[in-house]
């Protein structure tokens, strides 16, 4: 009988994508399983397109609205809709807040299933990486031989000091200490890059063709995402983009979504003034198609956002720019060629970008 496993994780794009090491561990433990991921469907689409999961459920739709209520049985002795769904899975892994214990009680009622529930984020005050937290919590509970992961974070080794960036009003915050220190707990292996299906890759090629992208190397740039405190300064982003485009003769590709209009407009205006040519834009593409585009990119630069995680997990050389509102110990992108810098140091960013793309050899 085929094992049907369920992993539930409701959250934003980055939260969803950073479940990938846990999904890989689940696959290792149950190689022939049919894995269903309950998440935001648009955010999990790149995982589906890669084949890491077999099915998607919308974590924000019924019957998951019953998750934090006690299981109910009808007068006819029938389970409620959520219990009926959960009974079709074993094992079941839930990453969710459960302040009153209702979700835990619902799982406990499933006597035949192996179940696991944990908070979606590391404990308050912990600087454990979010992906490592999910993986280590699951592996510690399961004990079924899932591989230890190896999340490596590359960043700056500068000392702890106040951030002084006039464009962001968080000068009272301090840089996290020990940005090069090993992650606590288990060491998590960077997951294999996402590789979208041939159809999605062809759709990505068609997207690029429609906007007139040349065959030259592409530098993907995302100025927005994550809210205003996480928008990287235009001056830093511009310095990195100009350096890379000039050195590699790359074509810049601006990635923009509905919430990115202001930082996108500011960057495009500055870049076009310096470069003298209108910049290409990829506007709100489906995320599986964007994953395929990013996999083809020569490099990616952007702020602390879900798109940065998508770029890193898609295998692109990815440089994330962190400010005082972001903690890289918890949120640095993971991937085979991913790194971060603090955004008030563009020279460090140029060095990192050259290292990631082998331009310093």
Secondary structure, DSSP 8 states (H G I E B T S, - for coil): ---EEEEEE-S-HHHHHTTHHHHHHHHHHSTT-EEEEEE-HHHHHHHHHHTS-SEEEETTSTTGGGTTS---B-TTS-B-HHHHHHTT-SSEEEE---TTSHHHHHHHT-TTS-EEEE-SS--TT----HHHHHHHHHHHHH-S-----B-----------B---TTSS-TT-B--S-TTS--SSS--B--------HHHHHHHHHHHHHTT--SS-EEEEE---S-GGGS--HHHHHHHHHHHHHHHT-EEEEEE-TT-HHHHHHHHHHHHHHHSS--EEEES--HHHHHHHHHH-SEEEEESSHHHHHHHHTT--EEEEE-TT--HHHH---STTEEEEETT-HHHHHHHHHHHTTTT-
